[in-house]
Amino acid sequence: MKVLRVLVNLFITAILCTPPLSVKAQTVHITSPDGGMDAYQKVRKQVYDTAQIAVYYDLKFLKDSIKTTDYTKAKTVLQISDKYTKYGDYYQLMLDSLDIFFNENKKNKRNRQAVDTWYGAIERIKYYTVSITDLSTNRTRVQIYDDIYNWDYTFEPKIEWQLETGDTVINTISCKKASCSYAGRNYVAWYADSIPLPYGPYVFSGLPGLIIDIRDTKNNWIFTYGGMEKAHQHRDMYLYKKEFWGKLKEVSREDALTSCRNDTENYDNLAIEHYKVKTNVNGKWVPVVADRPRRPSNMLELEW
């Protein structure tokens, strides 16, 4: 996975810089068992519990708040046990399970159907954050990949809900209205008190029923219920040991989110510096000046 990401980053950086570049990065040892570009890496995980229930949410979000119709869409899953909830990208779970399958023996690595499924999963991963909440303490541990670094931090989310007047029906489910503010955004949530699970996607929990729909008032981040079932696959509730799309750095929440914002907004310049990109000027290869304009950032957390 990391090999693919590095190669994509190099390709993007090369396009950004003209005339033609000499891209000099760290040497990557490609160990793909199928002879292709991608390596099936071993999944090192810390298992917290076994999920009893899986709740699916369709997530869509704007990477650029100005481009109000350009949504990135992801399929996510909330895993629930008596002690924990875990939230992350559904296709990340699928990818992990396939990586584990491939590393069991050489025969599995030649399973054409599994290989095709692996490629399909990696293309569909859009939400590069995974989190686990301890229900006894409300402490939430988050691991996040921001295109350059991988962060690991723990905090206690504090959300004060306001139960509002109003009701509606979403996907035949009767819902009641609530609102809250979190990390610089205001949210409206619709929850079903007929489903007595006080949980929702990511850190949004504490209502007297399962959250069916929650979105910020500017429709930048939208989570919509996509179904629920007794967990029968991908039941392990885990976070990663040492690596999640690269080496994890354990830091404070403030440091992690500050770096995520900077790495996103300043990615073009950081990539030029990281990969030591050069360009040919009068027959000589010289470093490219890292003076690209900053990109927009529209993280879920605007404040921390």
N, C-alpha and C positions, 0 to 999 in steps of 0.2 A: 504494500500500500504506500509506504513512504517513498519507494523508488518511483512509483507512478507520479506522486505528488511533486517530487523534486524535478522530474523530467518536464512536467507540465509548467512548473514555475520557470524553468530555464527557457522553455519555448516562448512563454509570455514575455519574459524579459528580453529575449532576442528580438521579438517583434517591436517592442517599445523603442529599441535603440537602433538608429540608422546613422551612417552606413553600416554594412555587415560587421558583425561582432565576432570576437573570439571569446567564447564563454568558458571561463576557467572556474570550475567548482571542485569540491572535494570528490575524489574518485569513489564511485558507487559500485560495490560488488554485487552484481545481479545474480541471484541464486534461484531464479524461478525453476521449479521442478518440471514445468511443461515446456521449457526452452524459450519462453516468451519474455516479455518485459517485466512482468510482475511477480514478486515473491510472495508465497503463502507463508506469512510469518506466524510464529507460535504466539498464541494468545496467553499472556500471563495475567491472571486475574485473581482478585481477592473476593471470594464469594461471601456475601453477608447473610443470605437467606434463600428460601425457595418460594417463588411466587405462587399465590393461590388464584389470583384474578389478574386478567390482562384487560386494560381499557385502552382503546385505540383513539388517537386524535389526529385529525388532518390539520397540519400547521401550514400557514402561509405568512410570509413576512417580506417587508420591503428592505432591500439592502440600501437603497437610496430613497429617502422619504419624499424627495421631489418627484420621483417617477412613480406616481400613485397607482399605476396599473401593472407595474413590472414585478409581480410577486414571485418569490422563490417558494416552491411547495415541497413539503416533506411529509412522510408518514411516520408518526411517532407512537410510542407505546408507554403507558403507565403500568408498571408491575406493582402489585399490592400483596403484602403478606401481613401477618399479625404484628410484625415488629418494624417493617420498613416499607417505604415506597421508593421506586426507582423510575426515572424518566429518561428517555433517550430516543434516538432514531431507530425505527424498526429494522431498517436495512443494515444498520451497523450490527445488530444482533445476528441477523442472517449471515453477514460476512464473517463474523467471529465463529459461528458454528461451522461454517464451511472451512475456515482456516484450521480449526481443530480437527475436522474430518480429514483434510488433506495431510495433516501431519501425523496421522495414525499409522499410515503405511504408504509405500510407493504406489500400490495399485489404486488407491483412492485418488492420487494426484493425476491419474490418467482417465478418471471418470468424466467423460465428455459432457454429460448433462450437468454434473456438479460444477464443472469449470465454466460452462455457459451461465449458470445461475450466479456464480461468483462475480463474473463480469457485469451481469445485470444488476447485482446488488451494489457494487462499488459505484456504478453510475448514478444510482438513485439516492445515495446518502447525501443529505443536504443540511442536516442539523448536527453540527460537530460539538455537541455538548452532552454530557451524561451526568446525572446527579442521583444521589441516594440520600433520603431523609430518614433519620432515626425517629420513629414515632414517639418514643418515650421522652426525648429531649428536644425534638424539633431541630436538631443540628443537621445541617445539610452539607454534604461534601460534593464538590463540583469538579469535574475534569473537562477541560475545554481546549480545542485546537484552533489556533487563530491564523493559520497559513504560514507562520514562521516558527512560533514556539507552542509548547503544550503546557498548560497550567493546571495545578491541583490546589484547591483551597477549600476551607471549611468555614461556615458562618451559620448564624441563626436568623432566618428570614423573619421579619416582623410585618405582618399584614393585618390591618384593622378593617374589618368588613362593615359595611353599612347595608342592612337589609332594606330594600326599596319596595315601594308599592308598584305592583305590576306583575303580570304573568303572561305566558305565551306557550305555544306548543312547538317543539323542535323535534322533527323526526318521530312524530306521534308521542313524544314524551312531554308531559306537563311540566313546565318550569317556572320558577320564581326568580325575581331579579335581585341582584346585589351589586355593590360597587366598592372599589378600593383604589388606593394609590400604592404604587410600588416602583421604586427606583427611578422616579422622575416621570412616570406615565400614570395616567388615570385609566381605570379599567371598568367595564361593565361585564358582569357575569350572569349567566342563567344557570340555575342549578335545579336538580330534581330531588325534592325531599322524599319522593317515593323510592329512591335508591339510596339507602342510608349509609353511604360511604362519604365521609367528609373530606374528599380528596379531589384533586384536579391536576392538570399538567404542570410540570416544573415545580415551582414553589407555591403554587396557588392552592391552598387547602384551608380547612377550618370552617367551611360553610355546612349547614345542616342537610347535606345531600351532595351527590356527585355533581361536579361541574360539567355541564353539557356544552356550553359555549362561553368563551371569555375572549375579549378583545379590548385593546386600548381604544380610547375615544377618537383617535385619528386613524384607526384601522391600519396601523403599521404592523402589528403582531396579532394574528387571529388564530385561535385554537378552537376546533370544532369536533365534537364527539363523533366517532366513526364506528362505534360498536364495542361490546364487552363480552367476554367469555371466561369460562374457567380456564386457567392457564394449563396448557397441555404441551406446549413447546417453548423453547427458549425460557425455561423456568428459573434458571440461576439468576439471582440478583447480585450483580458484581460490579466492581470498578477495576481499573487496570493497575497492575504493578509495574512501576518504572516507565512504561511506554504506553502512549495512546496516540497513534499516528506520529510517533517520535518520543523522545525522552521527556518525561514529565518533570516540571519544576514546581516544587511545593512552596507557595508564597502566600501572602495575605490576599484577601479578596480585593482590596484597594489596588495592590500592585498588579494583580492578574488582570483586572478589568481596565486599568490604565494602560497596560501594555497591549491588551487586545485592541483597544481603540487606536493607539498609536500605530501598531503593526498593520492595521487595516487601512488607515488613512495615509500612511507613509510607505505602503508596501513597495511601490515602484522603486523608490530610492533605497530602501533597505535591501531589496533583492539585488540591485546593482552592486551595492557594497558587499553583501554576503557572498555572492557568486563571483566577485572580482571581475565584472564585465569590462571588456576592452573593445575599442574600435580602432580601425585603421585610418591613420591620418598621415598622408604623404609617405606611405610605405612603412610607417612605424605603428606598432600597436600601443595605444595609450589608454589609460583608465577612462571610462565614461564618467562624466560629471553627474553626480546624483542631485539633479535639480528639477525633477519632475514635480508637477503640482500634486497636492494631496487629494486623495480620493474621499468620497463621502463615507460616513460611518453611521449606521442606524441600529446599533445593538439594542437588545431588549432592555438592558440597564442603561439609562441615560445619566443616572446619578449614583454615587456610592460613597 
